[in-house]
Amino acid sequence: MGRISLGAARRLMAVAIFRIIIYFLLVAGLLCFAMYIGTGKQRWRFYATRIVKWTVVAGLGFFAVLLLERLAVIL
């Protein structure tokens, strides 16, 4: 088995941590939607849409950086 470099290990750890954060934020958005359905208060829907929207934006930004990093290594 080959060993991975320290830089690659850090990158894998960063991706894993980021994915966990994304999953927790998406779950928080779903819980806010559930609270909206249960209570009917618009406040919960507002929170849910904000959490989900910014989670998606952050995820797209993060993976764009990973893609650009890969392209920089190839070129």
C-alpha positions as CSV (number, residue, x, y, z in Angstrom):
1,M,0.0,0.0,0.0
2,G,1.2,3.4,-0.9
3,R,1.5,6.2,1.6
4,I,-0.2,9.5,1.0
5,S,1.5,12.8,1.5
6,L,0.8,15.2,4.4
7,G,-0.7,17.7,2.0
8,A,-3.1,15.1,0.5
9,A,-4.1,13.9,4.0
10,R,-4.9,17.5,5.1
11,R,-6.9,18.1,1.9
12,L,-8.9,14.9,2.6
13,M,-9.5,15.9,6.2
14,A,-10.7,19.4,5.0
15,V,-13.1,17.9,2.5
16,A,-14.4,15.5,5.2
17,I,-15.0,18.3,7.7
18,F,-16.6,20.5,5.1
19,R,-19.0,17.7,4.0
20,I,-20.0,17.1,7.7
21,I,-20.7,20.8,8.1
22,I,-22.8,20.8,4.9
23,Y,-24.8,17.8,6.0
24,F,-25.5,19.4,9.4
25,L,-26.6,22.6,7.8
26,L,-28.9,20.8,5.4
27,V,-30.4,18.9,8.3
28,A,-30.9,22.2,10.2
29,G,-32.7,23.5,7.1
30,L,-34.9,20.5,7.0
31,L,-35.7,20.8,10.7
32,C,-36.7,24.4,10.1
33,F,-39.0,23.3,7.3
34,A,-40.5,20.7,9.6
35,M,-41.1,23.4,12.3
36,Y,-42.7,25.6,9.6
37,I,-45.1,22.7,8.7
38,G,-45.8,21.9,12.3
39,T,-46.4,25.4,13.5
40,G,-47.3,27.3,10.4
41,K,-45.2,30.3,11.4
42,Q,-43.5,32.0,8.5
43,R,-40.4,32.7,10.6
44,W,-39.4,29.0,10.3
45,R,-39.8,29.0,6.5
46,F,-37.6,32.1,6.3
47,Y,-34.9,30.5,8.4
48,A,-35.0,27.3,6.4
49,T,-34.7,29.0,3.0
50,R,-31.8,31.1,4.2
51,I,-29.9,28.2,5.7
52,V,-30.4,26.0,2.6
53,K,-29.6,28.8,0.2
54,W,-26.3,29.8,1.8
55,T,-25.4,26.1,2.4
56,V,-25.8,25.5,-1.4
57,V,-23.8,28.6,-2.2
58,A,-21.0,27.7,0.1
59,G,-20.9,24.1,-1.2
60,L,-20.7,25.3,-4.8
61,G,-18.0,27.7,-3.9
62,F,-16.0,25.1,-2.1
63,F,-16.2,22.6,-4.9
64,A,-15.3,25.3,-7.5
65,V,-12.1,25.9,-5.5
66,L,-11.4,22.2,-5.5
67,L,-12.0,22.0,-9.3
68,L,-9.7,25.0,-9.9
69,E,-7.0,23.4,-7.8
70,R,-7.2,20.3,-9.9
71,L,-7.0,22.3,-13.1
72,A,-4.0,24.2,-11.8
73,V,-2.2,20.9,-11.0
74,I,-3.0,19.5,-14.5
75,L,-1.9,22.6,-16.3
